[in-house]
Amino acid sequence: MKSASGNSTIFSGLAGNLNFVPPGGLGLLSGTVTSVLGLLKPILVTALGALDGQTDTLFRSLGLRLGIIDTVVHGVRCGTPTLVT
């Protein structure tokens, strides 16, 4: 069995993908809110990125890991193409 893991960027990944969807009644304010959010996004990514390492350490101490896959090869056949679904 082999294990593969990714980077544990829980909070900074969420902040990096943050988008503002204005409700119908905002009108002119939506552009202002969107520009303010654009200025705050790098600050949020940095601030929440500091939590990623601490959260990963906490989860590992509890025996949990996020973003891991265990793979096992049950058989190998060479020479004959096979479609596996």
Buried (B, 14 or more C-beta within 10 A) or exposed (E): EEEEEEEBBBBBBEBBEEEEEEEEEEEEEBEEEBEEEEEEBEEBBEEBBEBBEEBBEEBEEEEEEBEEEEEEEEEEEEEEEEEEE
